[in-house]
């Protein structure tokens, strides 16, 4: 079956384009055929849009949870006026079907890149949710595959299509707040305990081998099978790569950076409870680009907003700052903190529409969030987690001392002090806790590898489980 997926890449005519619509016009009876993979969470939004849009039809619903998938089939049939999609449990079967034009992917993170690579190799255009990858290696392989096979691949970072964010970013790039050196991403989002670590039964309707896919075979150790995988390293990337990827993307966009940084450092921990989760619920990541920095803060315990933002971005310039929230709306302030301009307009529907426009035009440059943009922003999250995971638990005083001797923005201590105040407000005091402090790692953006750190470079990829293996650069 896997060999047949690669073989399908040789077919350039398929789906509606093979049915005589080479001018890419879409008549009332000629719609793009869409298969949605992963329909238990964000996949709902995919189904809602593509089942309602007059240029598309959901023809296939795919999920390794048969119960969830069949329920969504019924919902889509009703929304499409009786046009019932087929249910497919194994995503590989979709790639053998040449009537499918588009594949959208809203699976757990560890499946994103491989599912998208297989799809483009089979001649499909792809809308893949954020982050586009579980690690840096596979994200770059997805970019490579999209270019080699000439497919349109959009990343699900909707702020790129939000008119508020787009006009705010243009304002920043036009010098509206002066010289910009720092973008601060905030993911202040309450995340409670996911329950005790143990051995739990996989839901009977789930094909667990398919669900694990590229990840190692391992028993289920969290009480809630769905969604809580975000907080376990084999499948998720913590809130840095869950909600935070949206804000990381806006930070990089605001700075105008089209590459990864020169060095990265992360510190924090999982505080307030002991559970089946492994990722940080309190984390700071600093990316140094030389003259510019991204400082990212994750807080999963109750907290107050910072400068009006809880889940958002603060872009700091020499003449003021701009706050951009998670909906894409933004406000600019001068250096005295006085509001000077507002930017409004969200982008979820517009992001899907932009994808369809690019599919019909065959011009990936039209995309607001082309896969390479998604790869770079996802990789920033992954690099932060690499530093964090290579760290050690140290006393707070050691963290301050380390930061005093570290290259980076001048507000290192201010950021750490606010983090400690936040923990204290949640009855977690610095005298009673140690911080997980990662090393500052030197990075080479052109090769997308660390300088002089074998342990860090090993974490740029993973050991894949047969037959769910992300191909190497030579195998794409």
C-alpha positions, 0 to 999 in steps of 0.5 A, spaced: 500 500 500 505 504 501 509 503 495 502 505 491 502 512 495 508 514 492 506 511 485 500 515 485 505 521 485 506 520 477 499 522 476 498 529 474 491 529 472 486 527 478 480 529 481 476 534 478 481 536 474 481 530 470 474 530 469 475 536 464 475 542 469 482 544 467 481 551 466 480 551 474 473 554 474 468 551 478 460 550 476 454 548 480 455 541 479 463 541 479 466 541 486 473 540 489 473 533 492 475 534 500 477 528 504 478 530 512 483 526 516 482 527 524 475 529 525 474 529 533 477 537 534 479 542 530 477 537 524 470 540 525 471 546 523 474 543 516 468 539 515 463 545 517 467 550 512 468 545 506 461 542 507 458 549 506 462 552 501 460 552 494 466 550 491 467 544 495 464 538 497 466 533 503 467 526 500 471 522 505 471 523 512 477 519 515 478 518 523 482 512 526 476 512 531 470 509 528 465 512 532 467 519 532 468 518 524 461 515 523 457 521 527 461 526 523 459 522 516 451 523 518 453 531 520 456 532 514 451 529 510 445 533 513 449 539 512 450 537 504 443 536 503 444 529 503 450 528 499 453 523 504 461 522 504 464 515 505 467 513 512 475 511 511 478 509 517 485 508 514 488 514 511 492 510 506 486 508 503 485 515 501 491 516 497 489 511 493 483 514 490 484 519 485 477 522 485 480 526 491 482 533 490 484 536 497 486 532 503 485 536 510 489 534 516 487 535 523 490 529 527 494 529 533 501 533 531 505 527 531 501 525 524 501 532 521 507 531 517 507 524 514 500 524 513 501 531 508 507 528 505 503 522 503 498 526 501 502 530 496 506 524 493 499 522 491 497 528 488 493 531 493 493 539 495 493 539 503 491 544 508 494 541 514 493 544 521 498 547 526 504 545 527 505 542 521 510 538 524 512 534 530 519 536 529 524 540 525 526 534 520 519 532 518 517 539 517 523 541 512 521 534 508 514 536 508 516 543 504 521 539 500 515 534 498 510 540 496 515 543 492 517 537 488 510 535 487 507 541 485 502 541 490 498 547 494 500 546 502 496 551 507 498 551 514 492 552 519 495 559 522 489 563 521 492 570 523 495 570 517 488 571 513 485 576 519 485 583 516 486 586 523 493 582 523 495 583 516 494 591 517 497 591 523 503 587 521 504 592 515 503 598 520 509 595 523 513 594 517 512 601 515 515 604 521 509 605 525 512 604 532 519 605 530 525 600 530 522 593 532 527 589 536 522 585 540 516 581 539 513 577 545 508 571 544 504 570 550 500 563 551 496 565 558 491 559 557 489 555 563 490 548 563 488 543 569 491 537 570 490 531 565 489 526 571 494 521 574 499 517 570 497 510 569 495 504 565 488 505 561 484 502 556 484 504 549 477 506 547 474 500 543 472 504 537 480 506 536 485 503 531 491 504 536 496 502 531 493 507 526 493 512 532 500 511 534 503 511 527 510 514 527 510 514 534 513 508 538 508 503 541 507 504 548 501 503 553 496 509 554 498 512 560 493 518 560 485 518 563 483 522 557 485 519 550 483 524 546 486 531 546 490 530 552 496 527 548 498 535 547 501 534 554 505 528 552 512 528 548 511 522 543 505 526 540 504 533 542 509 539 543 505 542 549 502 549 549 508 552 545 506 547 539 499 547 541 496 554 542 502 558 542 504 556 535 499 561 532 503 567 537 510 564 535 508 565 527 505 572 528 512 574 532 516 572 527 511 575 521 512 582 525 519 581 525 520 580 518 524 574 519 524 569 514 529 564 517 530 560 524 534 564 529 542 564 531 541 561 538 535 559 543 534 558 550 528 555 554 526 555 562 520 553 566 517 547 569 510 543 570 508 546 576 502 546 581 500 538 580 503 531 578 499 528 573 500 524 566 503 530 563 510 531 561 510 538 557 511 544 561 505 548 563 510 554 565 515 556 560 519 561 557 523 561 550 528 566 547 530 566 540 536 570 538 536 573 531 542 578 532 539 585 532 532 582 534 529 577 539 522 573 540 521 572 547 515 567 548 511 565 555 507 560 556 502 560 563 497 554 564 496 556 571 491 562 573 494 568 571 493 576 569 494 579 562 500 582 560 499 589 557 492 587 555 494 580 552 493 573 555 493 569 548 496 574 543 503 578 541 506 584 543 511 587 538 515 592 541 518 598 537 522 604 539 516 609 538 511 604 541 508 597 541 502 593 538 498 588 541 495 583 537 490 578 540 488 571 538 483 573 534 487 577 529 485 584 532 490 589 534 491 596 537 497 600 537 500 605 542 505 610 542 511 610 547 507 613 552 502 608 552 496 612 549 492 608 543 493 611 536 490 606 532 486 599 532 486 594 527 480 589 526 478 583 522 478 575 524 481 570 519 478 563 520 473 563 514 478 567 509 484 562 511 480 557 508 478 561 502 485 563 501 487 556 500 481 554 495 483 560 491 491 558 491 488 551 489 484 553 483 490 558 481 496 553 482 500 558 485 502 557 492 505 564 492 498 566 493 497 562 500 497 567 506 501 561 510 504 557 505 507 550 508 514 553 509 512 559 513 508 554 517 515 550 518 519 555 520 514 558 525 513 550 528 520 549 528 521 555 533 517 552 537 520 545 537 527 548 538 525 551 544 522 545 547 529 542 545 533 547 550 527 545 555 528 538 555 536 538 555 535 542 561 536 541 569 533 543 575 536 548 578 535 553 584 532 560 582 538 564 584 542 559 579 537 561 573 538 569 575 546 568 575 546 564 568 541 569 565 546 574 567 551 571 563 547 569 557 546 573 550 540 575 549 535 581 550 535 586 556 529 584 559 531 576 561 531 578 569 524 582 568 521 576 564 523 571 569 521 575 575 514 576 572 514 568 572 516 567 579 510 572 581 505 568 577 508 562 580 507 565 587 500 567 586 499 560 585 502 558 592 508 556 588 514 559 591 521 560 589 524 557 595 520 551 594 521 550 587 526 549 582 526 551 575 528 547 569 533 551 566 535 549 558 542 551 555 543 556 550 544 552 544 547 555 538 544 554 531 545 554 524 539 557 520 541 555 513 543 547 515 537 547 520 542 544 525 545 546 532 552 547 532 556 543 537 551 539 540 550 532 538 544 531 543 540 537 541 541 535 533 538 528 535 532 531 538 531 535 531 528 528 529 525 522 532 526 514 531 520 512 526 516 506 527 515 502 521 511 502 516 510 510 518 516 513 517 517 520 514 522 519 508 529 522 508 531 528 503 533 523 498 527 519 498 522 524 498 
